[in-house]
Amino acid sequence: GYASAQSDLGVMYSIGEGVPKDYVAAYMWHNLAAAQGVETSKKLRDLLEKDMTPAQIAEAQKLSREWKPKK
């Protein structure tokens, strides 16, 4: 639930830094951070949408809704 860390993960997945490039995962992490008020993640999430199919966006939104922090 750390918004800045979620935003960082979104960047990492969007460019493939240390993890495989994955726009669905990047969108999910940016969406979670954006929901906590990270403005940069809102902008980056919206930019990612331009390179994603509607099915990918729907999957990323579904993953965002289902995401639960590990305890």
C-alpha positions as CSV (number, residue, x, y, z in Angstrom):
1,G,0.0,0.0,0.0
2,Y,3.0,2.3,-0.4
3,A,2.0,4.7,-3.2
4,S,5.5,5.8,-4.1
5,A,6.7,2.2,-4.3
6,Q,3.7,1.3,-6.4
7,S,4.5,4.2,-8.7
8,D,8.1,3.0,-9.0
9,L,7.0,-0.5,-9.9
10,G,4.8,1.0,-12.6
11,V,7.8,2.7,-14.1
12,M,9.9,-0.4,-13.9
13,Y,7.3,-2.5,-15.7
14,S,6.6,0.1,-18.3
15,I,10.3,0.2,-19.4
16,G,11.4,-3.3,-18.4
17,E,13.9,-2.2,-15.8
18,G,14.8,-5.2,-13.6
19,V,11.5,-6.9,-14.6
20,P,10.0,-8.0,-18.0
21,K,8.3,-5.1,-19.9
22,D,4.6,-5.5,-19.1
23,Y,2.1,-2.8,-19.8
24,V,-0.7,-4.6,-18.0
25,A,1.4,-4.8,-14.8
26,A,2.7,-1.2,-15.3
27,Y,-0.9,0.1,-15.6
28,M,-2.0,-1.9,-12.5
29,W,0.8,-0.4,-10.3
30,H,0.2,3.1,-11.6
31,N,-3.5,2.7,-11.1
32,L,-3.0,1.7,-7.5
33,A,-0.7,4.6,-6.9
34,A,-3.0,7.0,-8.7
35,A,-5.9,5.9,-6.4
36,Q,-3.8,7.1,-3.5
37,G,-3.2,10.5,-5.1
38,V,0.1,10.1,-6.9
39,E,-0.4,12.6,-9.8
40,T,2.6,11.3,-11.8
41,S,1.1,7.9,-11.8
42,K,-2.2,9.2,-13.1
43,K,-0.4,10.8,-16.0
44,L,1.8,7.8,-16.7
45,R,-1.2,5.4,-16.5
46,D,-3.1,7.6,-19.1
47,L,0.0,7.6,-21.4
48,L,0.2,3.8,-21.2
49,E,-3.4,3.4,-22.3
50,K,-2.4,4.8,-25.7
51,D,-0.2,1.7,-26.3
52,M,-2.6,-0.8,-24.9
53,T,-5.6,-2.7,-26.4
54,P,-9.0,-2.4,-24.7
55,A,-8.6,-6.0,-23.5
56,Q,-5.3,-5.2,-21.8
57,I,-6.7,-2.1,-20.1
58,A,-9.7,-4.2,-18.9
59,E,-7.3,-6.8,-17.5
60,A,-5.2,-4.2,-15.8
61,Q,-8.2,-2.6,-14.2
62,K,-9.4,-6.0,-13.0
63,L,-6.0,-6.8,-11.5
64,S,-6.1,-3.4,-9.8
65,R,-9.5,-4.1,-8.2
66,E,-8.4,-7.6,-7.1
67,W,-5.0,-6.6,-5.7
68,K,-4.6,-7.1,-2.0
69,P,-1.4,-6.3,0.0
70,K,0.5,-9.3,1.4
71,K,0.6,-9.5,5.2
